[in-house]
Amino acid sequence: MKYGLIAALALLAGTAVQAQTAPSDAAPAKPVKEKRICRAEEDTSSIVAKRICHTKAEWSAIDGAQENSVDTAALQRSNQRR
């Protein structure tokens, strides 16, 4: 009976230690790093293309800005012809 009591106390002590260490095991995870997408951009003054890398969100913003500037230039040209 003495050994049963000691075993029960050891089991409870082990459970208490696990309960205390559990929150430190659940440390905040590192943020997921976005994958970078690289494109080759040709420069008219060079034979070698430049390699430019951005995330998907950055490329979407760049492409959107370029589309807007092309649309604006087309509107300006059509207004000048009138």
C-alpha positions in Angstrom: 0.0 0.0 0.0 2.9 2.3 0.7 4.2 1.8 -2.8 0.8 2.4 -4.3 0.6 5.7 -2.6 4.0 6.7 -3.7 3.2 5.7 -7.3 0.0 7.7 -7.2 1.8 10.8 -5.9 4.5 10.5 -8.5 1.9 10.2 -11.2 0.1 13.3 -10.0 3.3 15.2 -9.7 4.2 14.2 -13.3 0.8 15.4 -14.5 1.2 18.7 -12.7 4.6 19.3 -14.3 3.1 18.5 -17.7 0.3 21.0 -17.1 2.8 23.7 -16.2 5.0 23.1 -19.3 2.1 22.8 -21.8 1.6 26.6 -22.3 5.3 27.1 -23.2 5.1 24.4 -25.8 2.3 26.3 -27.5 4.5 29.3 -28.4 3.2 31.5 -31.2 4.0 30.1 -34.6 6.1 32.0 -37.0 4.2 33.8 -39.7 4.2 32.0 -43.0 6.6 33.6 -45.4 5.0 34.3 -48.8 6.6 32.6 -51.8 8.4 35.0 -54.1 7.7 35.0 -57.8 10.5 36.1 -60.2 10.0 37.6 -63.6 12.6 38.5 -66.2 12.3 42.1 -67.3 13.9 43.1 -70.5 15.7 46.4 -70.8 16.1 47.9 -74.2 19.6 49.1 -73.4 20.9 45.7 -72.5 21.0 42.2 -73.9 20.6 40.5 -70.5 17.2 40.6 -68.8 16.9 41.7 -65.2 15.4 39.2 -62.7 12.8 40.9 -60.5 11.2 39.1 -57.6 8.0 40.0 -55.6 5.2 38.2 -53.8 1.9 37.5 -55.5 0.2 40.4 -53.8 3.0 42.8 -54.8 2.8 41.6 -58.5 -1.0 42.1 -58.5 -0.5 45.7 -57.3 2.3 46.4 -59.8 0.2 44.9 -62.7 -2.9 46.9 -61.6 -0.9 50.1 -61.5 0.5 49.4 -65.0 -2.9 48.7 -66.4 -4.2 52.0 -64.9 -1.3 54.0 -66.5 -1.9 52.4 -69.9 -5.6 53.2 -69.7 -4.9 56.8 -68.7 -2.4 57.2 -71.5 -4.9 55.8 -74.0 -7.6 58.2 -72.8 -5.2 61.1 -73.1 -4.3 60.2 -76.6 -7.9 59.8 -77.7 -8.8 63.2 -76.1 -5.9 64.9 -78.1 -7.2 63.5 -81.4 -10.6 65.1 -81.0 
